[in-house]
Amino acid sequence: MNDHEALLSYFQDDHFQEFMKLWKEQMERYGEIMGAIHVPLSDENRECISSFMGKNYHRQSHAVIRASQLKKVIRESKFKDADMNIVVRRYFKEEILTKNDRKQLLQDQVDENLSKLLDSFKNTKAESWLSHCIKEKDQAYLMMCKEIKQHPTKFLTTCTCVMQALNQLPMWNGKKQLLALFASQIMGEPHGFDATSMERLLLEYGICFFQSLPSRPSSLIERNLLLASVGLYLGDINNYCMIAHIDALKNNQKHPAWNAFYEQFEIWNVNMLNLANITSIDPHSCHSVFIIENPSVFQSLVQFSIENDLSSFGFVCTTGVVNSCGYLLLDLIQKAQIQMYYSGDFDPEGLLIAERLIKRFPKNLRLWRYDEPSFFAAQSSNHPSKKRISMLNSLQNRQLEHIGTLMKESLLLGYQENILHLYQEDLINFHKSIQASTSTHM
């Protein structure tokens, strides 16, 4: 029996289990016996470790043993030619991997999985996205690495579905499709791309790449619009906004349903499916679109336009915070290059809605009646709470910031209903201005 075998036999005593386990951890950390260990001592192991190390640990709860001490003890013992590195490996009967070894094995696993995907989708659009992720080591890549390390088999199935989906996005064929049907087509499961799934997350990252977006949107509304930008719709008919006198086209032809409501100047609720069924908003359907936060003011202005034959205008009602359908509709109006005007209540929430819209549509949208006289004319007896007033601190648009300052100073709120007559006067004047401009150019 050589010194390695003899020392290994010596350590087979159960009382050395913790002692050996701690040296194994040091080998995993450094690749060899280095540093020091802190061995918890008990009545069972104190005598064995004291005897082996030649030290009295009887009044200690822990024994601090340095690698240099251990090597010296072995050199001066009957096991003098034993290598503790070899003994530890034989004791655990396994290959001891350092942290770097384990890290490299995991990276090899990542590289192998991603390489398989690249080979499977060679010369496709999805391959260009995955190659970009690998090259840039972006957020999607880091997410894929984590998933591969935790669920390697599941990952291949997940990412294969995502790659197939990216290659079959409706926009590549100029089409639109409900997300649930698209998921069924790709995965055989209508909920495969639900909002909380890994598949949906990676799909959104892939769409961002093809849409040249620097990052994945943070809000749910923006992510829904991201899907719509490639022809995927949620089909949520409860997500709608009210419109009047806005016409739409489908394949360069007037959409019959939209056109019927347009011709009658009727108010109707447009949902995401209605938007999915058109190609664009008709740029000739109106000169300007007025976006109103308050439903009652919206209805009154539509009726006023009908009674006064103000056919130059279209109307949209957001009913408070703009939802996905509202944003998608306004995106289409912007693409049609129709001038938009927005007006809402003079309260913190209304000002924040206005700011979000002016940021999203800086060229096509103008603020309507957000001036000092209108603020005072719209005032009510309601007072905002300190919490609501603090919301005004985030305003950045100068025009809205000024109104916010007036609100802080007066501690009063204003509502659209109180300045309905001013809106009506504006519509009359806008219409006259448009007619005069048209006559000049005839």
N, C-alpha and C positions, 0 to 999 in steps of 0.2 A: 504494500500500500504506500503510494507516494504521499508527499506532504499535502497536496491539494485534497486528496481523498481523506486523509487523516483529519484535516481541519474541518472538512465538510461533515464527517462523521461526528466530530465534536459538537458542531452547531446543530445537529439533528435533535438535540434536546429541546423540548417544547418551550423551555424558558428563554430561548434565544429568538423566538418568532418575531417579536417586535424589533429587536436589535437588527435582525437581518432585513426586515421590511424597510426600515429607515435607511439602511445602506443601499438598498435597491433604489429607493427614491432619489438618493444622491447620484447614483449612476444614471438614472433617467434624466436628471437635471444637467449633469456635467459630462456624461459619457464615460466616467470612470469614478473610482473612489476618491472623492475630494470633499473639502469643507468639514462640517461637523454635524453630529446628530444629537438630539436631546431625547434620551431614552427614559420613558416613565418607569419608575421603579416600584416594585411591589414585594410582598413577602416571598412570592414565588421566584422572581428572577433576580432579586438583589444579590443573593449569594453567588449565583453562577457568573454574573457580569463582574462582580467584585473579584472573584477568583481569576477569571480570564484576564482582566485588565490589570490585576495586581494592585488594586486600589480599594480603599475602604469607603464604600458608599452607604454605610449603614444608617447614617443620620440625614440622608438626602432623599428627596422625592423624585429627583431627576438626575441622570448622569449625563454630563456633557462630554462627548468623546470626539476628539478631532481625528481626521484621517491620518495625520502624522503620528499621533499616539498609537493608533491601531496598527500601523505598519511597523512601528518600533517594537510593540509587544510581540507581533508575529515573528519579526527577525530574531528576537531574543528568546523565542520559545522553541519547542521541539518541532514546530511547523515552519521553521525559518525559511524554507524555499517556496512556501505557498503564496500564490497571488490572490489577494482578496477579491479582485475583479472576476477571476475565474471561479472562485468558490461561490460567490453570490449568484453567478449565472447558473451553476450546477445545482445550487440549492433550490432555485425556483424552476428549474427544468424548462426554461424558456428564453427566447431571445429578448434581451433587455434593450428597449429602444429609448433613445434620448428624446427630449421634446422636439428637437430639430428633426430627428428621424421621423417622428410621428407627423410633424408638420409637413415634411416632404412627402410622406405616404398619402396624406390627405390631398396635397396639391396634385400629386400624380393621379389620384382618383378623379379630381376635378378636371384635369387636362384630358384624361381618357374619355370621360363622359362628354365633354364639350367637343372633343375631336370626332366622336361618333356622330353627334348631331350635325356638325359641319359636313361630314361625309354624306350623311343621309339627305341633306338639303343643298347639295352642291349646285352652284349656278342658279340659285333662286333668290328672291327678294329677302326671304327670311335669313338666308346665309349672310347677306350683307349686314343685316342688323346684328346678328350674333358675332360676326367678325369685328364689328365696331365695338361691341360690349367688351370683348376680350382684349382688344387693343387699348381701349381707353380705361379699362378697369373701373367702369362706372358703377352706379348704384345697382343697376340690374345685374351686372356681373357679380358683385359682392353678394347679392341676394341668391343668385344661382349657386355660388360657391357654398354658402351656408346650407342650402337645401340639399346639395349633393352630399355634403359631409354627414348630414343627419339622415337623409332618406334617399340614398343613391338610386335605388330601383324605381321608386315613385317619381323621382325627378325626371328620369328619361321619358316616362309616360306623360308627365305634366308638360315638359318643354316641347315634346314632339307635337302635342296638341296645339300649343301656342305657335309654333313654327308653321304648322299647317294653316292655322287661322290667319296669320300674317300674310301668307301667300295667297289666301282666298278672300281678302278683304273686299267688300262690295265695291269700294271706290275704284279698284283696278279695272272693273268692267262698267264703270259709270252707273252702278245700281245702288239700291238701298234695301236693307233687310232688317227684320226684327232680330234683336240680339238673341232671344230665346231660340228662334228657328235656326239662326246661325250656329249657336252652340250645339243644337241637336244634330246639325249637319256635320259638324267637325268631331264632336265627342259622343254623340248618341245620348246626350243629356242636356235638357233645356236649361238647367241651372249651372251648367259647367263654367260659365263666365260670370257668375254672381259676384257682387261687389267685394265680398270678403275673401274670395278664393285666390290662391297663388296664381292660377291661370289668368284671372282677370288682371292681376297686378302686372304680370309679365307682358300681357297683351297691351296694356296701356303704355308700358315702357317702349314696346316695339312701335306702337302708333306714334309716340312722341318722336322717335327716330325718323320715321317716314314723313312726319309733318314738320321736321326741322325745329322742334321745340327744345329749348335748353334743359327743361326739367319737367317732371310729371306734375300736373296741377294738384294743388293741395285740397281744394274744395270739391265736394261731391258734384255740385252743379257744373263746374269746369270739366270734371272728368266725364260727365254725361255728354257734354258738348264735344269733348275730344272724340268720343265714340261716334257721335253724329257726324263729325268731320270726315270720317272714313265710310259713312253710309250705314252705321249700326245704330238702331234706335231701340230704346227700352220698351216702347209700346205702352207707355203709361198714359191711359186716357184721362186719368185724374190730374195729370200735369198739364194745365192749360192756361190760356190768357184770353181776354175778350178783345175783339177787334171790330172795326167797322170801316167800310169803304176802302179796302185794300184787296187788290186782285192778284192772282197768281197764275203762273204758266207751268205747263207740263210738256216737255219736249217742244218748246216754242209755240205751243197752242194754249189758248185760255182754258184753265181748268173749269169744267162746267159747274161744279158745286160752288167753288170760290166765286166764280163770275156771277152766279145767281144772287148770292148774298151781296156782292159788290154793286150790282145793278139796282138792287132794292135798297141800298144803303142800310142794310140790316145789321144789327149787333149779333155776333155769334161767338161761341167758345171754340177757339182753335186749340187742338191738342197735338201731342208729338206725332201721332199717326197722320194727322192732316198735313203736317209739315213734311213728313216722310214721303207723302204722295205727290209732292210738287217738285219742280225743278228749280224754280226761282220766283221771286216776287216780280210782278209786272212793273217795270220802271215807269211806265206811262199811266199807271192807274191813279196816281195822285202826285201833286207837286211837293207836298210836305206831309209828314206823319207826326201827330201830336200824341205823346205818351203821357198818360195821366195815371197818377197813383190811386186816386179815389174813385171808386165805381160810380157813385151818384153824380159826381162832377163829369165823369166820362159820359154817362148816359145823357146828361143835360146838354153837353156840348155837341154830341152826335145829333140829338133832336134839334138843337139850334141850327146846326149846319143844314139839316134837311129842310127846315122851315125857311131858311134864307138862301137856299140853293148854293151853298158853299161847296161845290163839287171838287174843289182843288185839294181837299184835305182827306187824309185817312187818320184813323184813331186806334190807339192801343191802350188797354187798361192793364196795369200790372197787379192791381189789388194788393199794394204793399210791396214786400220784398220780391224782386224779380226771380222767377223760377227758371228751370232749364228750358221750358217751352218758350218763355218770354225772351230769354237771351238768344235762343236759336232763331226766333222770328226776327228780332232786331238785327242779328247778323245778316239775315237774308235781305232785310230792308237796306242795310248798309251796302251790301254787294250790288243792290239795284241803284245805288247812288241817289237815294231819296233823302232829302234833308229831314232830320228828326229834331223835335223839340221835346224837352222833358220838364214836367212840373209836378211837384208833390207837396205834401203838407210841410209847414214850417215847424217841424219838431226834430229832435236829434236823429230819429230813425229815418225820416224823410230826407234829411240832408246827407246822411251816409249813403242812402240808395242813389241819390243824385250824383254823389262823388264817384261811386263805383261805375255808374253809367258813363260819366264824362271821361273817366280814365279808359274805359273799354272802347268808346267811340269818340276819340278826341277831334276827328275831322268832320264827322257827319252829324254830331249831336250838339245842340245848343241848349243851355239852361233857359227856361221860360218863366218869367215873373219872379226870379230870385233876386229881387232888388229891395232896397230899404222901404220905399213907399208901399210896395206890395206886402212886405212883412207886417208893417203896422196896420195896414188895411185888413189883413187876414187875422189879426189877433183875437184871441178868445180870453176867457177868464181863467182858463186852466193854467196851472203852474207845474213845471217839470221838477222831478226829484233831483237831488244832488247826483245820484248815480247816472241818471239819464243825461244831465248836463255834462258830466265828465266824458261822455261819448264824443262830445264836440271837439275835444282836444286832439283827436286824430285827423281832423279835416286838414286837407292840404290845398285844395282849390281856393284861390283868393276870394272869388265871389261868394262861395259858400262859407268860407272862413269868416267873412265880414258879417254874414247873416248869423252865424254861430255866435259871434261876439255880441251882436244885438240881443240875441236870445239870452246869453249869460247875464247881460246887464239888466235887461227888463224882467227876466224870469217869467216870460210869457211865451205861449205857444200860438201858432197860427194855423188855420185850416183852409183848405182849398174852397170849401163851400162859401166862405165869407168873401171871396173875391171872384165869384162866378161871373159877375157883370164885367170885370176887367178882362177875363178870358174871352168873353163874347165880343167885347170891343176889339180886342186884338185880332180875333178871327175875321171880323169885318174888314179891318184895316189891312191885314195880310192879303185877303182876297182881292181887295181893290188894288193893292200894289202889284199882285200877280197879273191882274187883268191889264193894268197900265203897261207893265213890262211887255206883255204879249202883244198889245196894240202897237207899241213902239217898234217891235221887231217884225211886224207884218209888212 
